[in-house]
Structure formats: C-alpha cells, structure tokens
Amino acid sequence: MTERMDRKAFITRWRKMLKLQEKLDERIVKGHGLTYKDLLYGNWYVSAILDEIGELNHELKADWCWWKKTQAPVDEKKVLEEFVDVLHFVLSWQLAHHEVTGLPLSKFTAIAFSEYENCGRLPEHRRVVSAFQPMMLRLSECNACPPVSQLMWLMRCLKLDFEDVYQEYLAKNKVNHQRQDRGY
C-alpha cells in the first residue's frame, strides 16, 4: 500500500464516485422501470453484492485453495476489478438508502473515511476468506446501513490502495455506461 490519502482527497474522490454511480444508476434503475425502494427492500443489492463477492473470492482462490496444486496464482489486476464491482453496488446501496430514508450521503462518506483511516491492524498474510465474513454478516442484517465499514476493511485486507481503487472505478464506470449504450 502506498501512503495514506488525506481526508480532503479521500472525500473528494468518494463524492465523485457517488455522483458517477448516481448517473449510472439513473440509466439502469429507471431503464428497467424500477426504483431504489424496489431494489433496497427487495434485497436486490444484497444479492448483487454477494454475487460480486463470490467473483472476488474466486479470483483469490490461490490464497485459500489448499487441495489443488495446480491453482493459478492470484491476478492482482483481476482482484482490483472484482473489488470495484463490489464497490459499485455498495455505492448504489448508499444512494438507495439516501433516497428512501433521507439519511445524508455525507454520513456514509464520513463512515467510509473513518474506516479507511482507522481500520485495525491487518494480518501479515492475506487470507481474505475470513475478511469476507464481517461483510456477509452485515449483509444478512435485513436492509442494514450499507456495509461501508466492511468494504473498507476488505480493501485493506486485500492490500488495495484507495487511489488505485478510485482510478479503476472511473475506468469501470465508463465501461458500464458503454455497456448500457449497447443494450446490456
């Protein structure tokens, strides 16, 4: 991990991602005749996040697959891409909570920075299967506050740099808009 980002830089990037996600969500949610309320209370975000966590977990298989000697090594680029896919849905969940409950987005941004800045000591080795457990438990709490804390913990366990996450998010957001243009 590179040097820690200061509060202002982090918050600026987080807010930018929320704005970009909101534009993408407008296309997707409204384009499918849905509302944030439909997705939130139908637990669709939970399903989407769990699906993306599964894909991320698969990319990390070399870290935990003890029974297969021929397992390919972890591809750090793919890990970053899959983490950003989880991030997209966590941001969408934040936007949905904001719209449905009125909870200010600034609260989620503050939580994200606080967790980014204060996350506990990390294990020396990367065994992230256990890092998924807090996120899974949080998701199991019906419509709980978005799992921002767990996302930041997961980012740190994966030893991802927030600036790299941010840059990958920007790139993937463009790809997602292109997919929508093509009728994805």
C-alpha positions in Angstrom: 0.0 0.0 0.0 1.2 3.5 -0.7 1.0 6.5 1.5 -2.4 7.1 3.2 -4.6 9.7 1.5 -5.7 12.7 3.4 -9.3 13.4 4.4 -10.0 16.1 1.7 -8.6 13.9 -1.1 -10.5 10.9 0.1 -13.8 12.7 0.5 -13.4 14.4 -2.9 -12.9 11.0 -4.6 -15.7 9.3 -2.7 -18.2 12.0 -3.6 -17.1 11.9 -7.2 -17.8 8.1 -7.2 -21.2 8.7 -5.7 -22.1 11.2 -8.4 -20.9 8.9 -11.2 -22.8 6.0 -9.6 -25.9 8.1 -9.4 -25.8 8.8 -13.1 -25.2 5.2 -13.9 -28.0 4.1 -11.6 -30.4 6.5 -13.2 -29.8 4.8 -16.5 -30.1 1.3 -15.1 -32.7 1.6 -12.4 -35.1 3.8 -14.4 -34.3 2.0 -17.6 -35.7 -1.2 -16.0 -38.7 0.5 -14.6 -37.6 0.1 -11.0 -36.9 2.4 -8.1 -34.3 2.4 -5.4 -37.0 1.4 -3.0 -37.8 -1.7 -5.1 -34.1 -2.7 -5.1 -33.5 -1.9 -1.4 -36.5 -3.6 0.1 -36.4 -6.5 -2.4 -32.8 -7.2 -1.1 -31.5 -7.0 -4.7 -28.4 -5.1 -3.5 -27.7 -7.9 -1.1 -27.9 -10.4 -4.0 -25.7 -8.3 -6.3 -23.0 -7.7 -3.6 -23.0 -11.4 -2.7 -22.6 -12.3 -6.3 -19.7 -9.9 -6.8 -18.1 -11.1 -3.5 -18.3 -14.6 -4.9 -16.4 -13.5 -8.1 -13.8 -11.7 -6.0 -13.4 -14.8 -3.8 -12.9 -16.9 -6.9 -10.1 -14.6 -8.0 -8.4 -15.2 -4.7 -8.6 -18.9 -4.9 -4.8 -19.4 -4.9 -4.9 -17.9 -1.4 -7.3 -20.4 0.1 -7.5 -23.4 -2.2 -5.4 -26.0 -0.3 -6.5 -29.1 -2.3 -5.4 -28.1 -5.8 -1.7 -28.0 -6.5 -2.2 -26.5 -10.0 -4.2 -23.5 -8.9 -3.2 -20.4 -10.9 -1.6 -17.6 -8.9 -3.7 -14.6 -7.8 -4.0 -12.0 -10.5 -3.9 -8.7 -8.6 -5.4 -6.7 -11.5 -8.5 -9.0 -11.5 -8.7 -8.7 -7.8 -8.9 -5.0 -8.1 -11.5 -5.2 -10.9 -13.7 -7.5 -8.8 -13.4 -5.4 -5.7 -14.5 -2.4 -7.7 -17.5 -4.4 -8.9 -18.5 -4.8 -5.2 -17.9 -1.1 -4.7 -20.3 -0.2 -7.4 -23.1 -2.0 -5.6 -22.2 -0.6 -2.2 -22.3 2.9 -3.6 -25.7 2.2 -5.2 -26.9 0.9 -1.8 -25.8 4.2 -0.2 -27.7 6.1 -2.9 -30.8 4.0 -2.3 -30.6 4.5 1.5 -30.3 8.2 1.0 -33.3 8.4 -1.3 -35.5 6.0 0.6 -34.6 7.0 4.2 -33.3 10.5 3.8 -30.0 9.6 5.5 -27.5 12.1 4.2 -24.8 10.9 1.9 -22.3 12.8 3.9 -22.8 10.3 6.8 -21.7 7.4 4.6 -18.8 9.4 3.3 -17.7 10.2 6.8 -18.0 6.5 7.8 -16.0 5.4 4.7 -13.2 7.8 5.6 -13.2 7.0 9.3 -12.9 3.3 8.4 -10.3 4.0 5.8 -8.2 6.0 8.3 -8.7 3.9 11.4 -9.1 0.3 10.3 -7.4 -2.1 12.7 -4.1 -3.9 12.3 -4.1 -6.2 9.4 -2.8 -9.7 9.3 0.7 -10.1 7.8 -0.5 -12.5 5.2 -3.6 -12.3 3.0 -6.2 -14.8 4.0 -9.2 -12.9 2.9 -11.8 -15.7 3.2 -12.2 -14.5 6.9 -12.3 -10.9 5.7 -15.5 -11.7 3.8 -17.2 -12.9 7.0 -18.0 -9.4 8.5 -19.4 -8.2 5.2 -21.5 -11.3 4.8 -22.9 -10.9 8.3 -23.6 -7.3 7.7 -25.5 -8.1 4.5 -27.6 -10.7 6.4 -29.0 -7.9 8.6 -32.1 -7.1 6.5 -31.6 -3.6 5.0 -29.0 -2.6 7.5 -27.0 0.5 6.9 -24.8 -0.1 3.8 -21.7 -2.1 4.5 -19.2 0.7 4.0 -17.2 -0.3 7.1 -16.8 -3.8 5.9 -15.9 -2.6 2.4 -13.0 -0.5 3.7 -11.8 -3.5 5.9 -11.9 -5.7 2.8 -10.0 -3.2 0.8 -7.3 -3.1 3.5 -7.2 -6.9 3.8 -6.7 -7.1 0.1 -3.9 -4.5 0.4 -5.5 -2.3 -2.2 -4.6 1.3 -2.5 -7.6 3.7 -2.4 -6.2 5.7 -5.3 -5.9 2.6 -7.4 -9.5 1.7 -6.4 -10.6 5.1 -7.4 -8.9 5.0 -10.8 -10.3 1.5 -11.5 -13.7 2.7 -10.5 -13.5 5.6 -13.0 -12.5 3.2 -15.8 -15.2 0.6 -15.0 -17.9 3.3 -14.7 -17.1 4.3 -18.3 -17.3 0.6 -19.4 -20.6 0.3 -17.6 -22.0 3.3 -19.5 -20.8 1.8 -22.8 -22.5 -1.4 -21.9 -25.7 0.5 -21.4 -25.3 2.2 -24.7 -25.1 -1.3 -26.3 -28.3 -2.5 -24.5 -26.5 -4.6 -21.8 
